[in-house]
Amino acid sequence: MTIDLHGRTHRLELSDQNLRDFEAVVLDATPDAIVLNRSAFYPGGGGQPADQGVLLWQGVETRIAGVRRGDDLYLIPAEGDPVPPVGTTVRAAVADERRSALMRTHSGLHVLCGVVFRDYGSPVTGGNMEPSVSPGKGAVGVARMDFDMPELPPGFRDAVEAACNAEIQADRRIEVRVLPREEAFAIPDIIRTATNLVPESVSEVRIVDIVGLDTQADGGTHVASTKQIGRLRVAKIESKGRGFRRVRIEVCD
């Protein structure tokens, strides 16, 4: 099975991260889940939440509240919304503002990861992100990343924020490619997490490369260059015990 196929659904967002509108055919539909033959809805993973959006069909709108993985890729309709019958051709739209905020935030986390690994040698132990609840007041996205860092270096917060914003302003290209597993794992430090989270069953590995800064195995969506991130602010640093540090960031215009 290729990396861009999940169950019966061809995953369009893996090759075109800017795709927001597409047509598809309904393969299965219940009040709890809809399966399409093709989809640009990101199903969530790696700390990035699933997309939301709508399906339009025969003059009817079905809101998509989320996506979950299983044997198929299941779109979750909003409670009480009608669902299209099997065989219906639908016009789908991914919620653009939400996806764009998450793309910027995800790329911002990769910049943070690259800077901390380069300057301090600390691997990542976890992370997640969300769109900001008040995008008009500054941040478009909020996120946190946890690092294995027994001691917090003096001046860490200001130094990391300045280094991240320097890399953002450098307008580094963010490239995505898919490699056979053996070739991907031959790349030095391709896994930046403390534990390799790529299952043994995965034969193809999707690589996200911030050229000159950070190269990682990653399945999420990203902007095309670091300058599109905007600005990164280190909002808070917390101790999580046993030498782990949590860095909370905001991605801003």
N, C-alpha and C positions, 0 to 999 in steps of 0.2 A: 504494500500500500504506500502511495506517495505521501509526502508530508502535507500536501495541500488537499488531502481527502480525509474527511472524518465520517466514518460510516458511509452513508449515501450522499453526503453533502460535499460539494467542491467548495473549498474555502478561498474566496476571492481576495480577502483582506491581506493574506500573507504575501501576495505578489503585487498588490496595488493598495497601499495603505491610505491613499487619498480617495478611494472609491467610497461614495456615500449612497448612490442610487443604483439599483439594478433590478432586473426582472428575474423571476424564478418560478418554478412549478412546484405546487404542494404535493409532497409524497405521502404524508400522514398528517392528520390533524385531530386533536381532541381539545376540550376546554383547558387542558393543562399544558399541552405542548404541540408545537408545529414543526414538522420536518420539511425543509426545502431541498431541491436538488442542487442549489448553489446559494451561497450566502456570503455577505461581506460583514456580518455581525461578528465582532470578536467575542469568543466565548468566555473570556476571562482566564487568568493564569499568570503566574510569575508576579503576583502582587497587583496586576492590572485588572480592575473590575470589568465585567462583561458590558457590552454595548446595550443601548436601548434604541427604540425607533418605532416605525410604523410599517404595516403592510396595507396597501390599497388594492381593492379588488371589487369589481362590479358595483362601484359607487359606495362601497363600505370601507371603513377604516378599522384595523385591528392594531391596537397599541402593543408594542413588544416591550415588556418590563425587564427582560433579562435573557440570558442564554445559559444552558447547562450542557455539559458533556455526558455522554453515555455511550451506548452502542451506536447511536446517531447523535447529531448535533441538534439539540432541542431549543427552539425559540419559545419563550414563556409569554403567553398572551396576558394582558392585564385582566384582572378578575372581572368577569361579567361581559367582556368584549366578545363579539361574534368571531368565529373562526372560519376560514375559507375551506370549502370542500376539497377533498383529494382531487387532483387533476387541474385545479384552478391555477391560472397564471396570475401572479401577483406582482405589483410594483412595490419594491421595498425601499425604505429610506432609513439610513442610520442617523441617529441624532448627532448633527454635525458639531455643535458647540461642545457637547460632552466628549465626543471622541477626540476632537482637536485639543482640548484641555488635557486629556489623558495622554495623548501622544507627546505633547510638550513636557508633561510631568515625567513620563517614563524616560524620555531622553535625558531630562535633567538628572534623574536618579543614576543613569549610566555615566553621566559626567561626574557626579559625586563619587560613584564607585571607582571610576578610573583615577580620579585625583587622590583619593584616600589610599588606593592600592599603590599608586606610583610614589606618593610622598611618604607614606607611613607603613606600607606593606601589610595592611590589615584586610583580611577577607571578609566578605559579607555573610551574615548569618540569617538574614531575613529582611523583608521590606514589604510595603504596600503603598497604594496611592488612591486618591479620590479627587474628583473635581471639587473646586472650592464651592462652599455654600453661598458665598457672596462675591462672585467674580467681578462685579462692578466696583468693588471697594479695594481692589489691589490684586490679590492672588487669584490666578485662574485654576491652580491645582495645589493640593497639599499632599505631602508624602513623608514617609519615614523609612530610614534604612538603618539596620543594626550591623555593627562591626565587632569582630573579635579584636579588642584593643584593651589589654590589661591596664595600661596607664594612659591617661589623657594628657597629651603633650601640652606644654604651655602655649597659649595663643592659638590653640587648635581651631576654635570657631571662626575667628576672623581670617586666619590663614586659609582655611578651606573655602570659605565663602569667596574670598578674593581670587583664589586659584580657579575655582569653578567658573566664575564670571569671566575670567581671562580666557578660559577655554571656550566659553560660549561666544565671546566676541571674536575669537579667532576664526569663527565660521567654518569649523571642521565639517567635512562631509560625513554623513551617516549612511553607510552602505549596508545592504542586506543581501545575503547569498545563502544558498543551501549546498552543503558538502556531504559526501559520504562520511559515516561515523568515524572511520579510521583516520581519514584525512583531517576531519575537524578536530579530533582529539590530539593530533600531532601539533596543533598550534599551541605555543607556550601560554600557560595561564588562561586557557579558554574558559575554564570554570572558575568564576570569581566568588562563588559561594563556598562556605567551609565544607559543605557536603555536595557531591555530584548528584544533582537532581534529575539528570537525563536518564530515563529507564534503559535498561539493557536492550529492550525490544526495539528501540528507536534506531533505524538504520541510516536515516538522513537527519542531519543536524542543521538547523537554521542559525546563521551567524549574523549578529549585528555588530558592525565595526564603526566606531567613531574614529576615523582615520587619524592615526598618530597618537591616540590617547587610550582607547579601550576597545577590546575585542572580546565578545562574549557569546556563548550559546544562549539564545533568547527567542521566545515565540511571540512577543508582543508587538505593538505598533509604535512607530517612531516618526518624528519629523525628518526632513531630508538633510538638514544641517544644524549645527549647534546654535547658530544665530537665531533660528526660528524658535528656540526655547524661550527667549526673552531675557529674563533676569532671575537668578536664583538667590534666595535669602535663607540663611541658616536661622531658623526660628528658635530652636532649643536643642540642647544636648542633655541626655539623661543617662544615668548609670543604671544598667539592668542587672547588676550583680555578676559575680564571677568573671570580671574582666570584659563585660560586654557593654558597648556604648550605643545608644540610640540617637541618631541625628535626624531631627525633624526639619523639613525644608518647605518653603513656599516658592512656587514658580509664578512670576509676576510679569506684567507687560513692561 
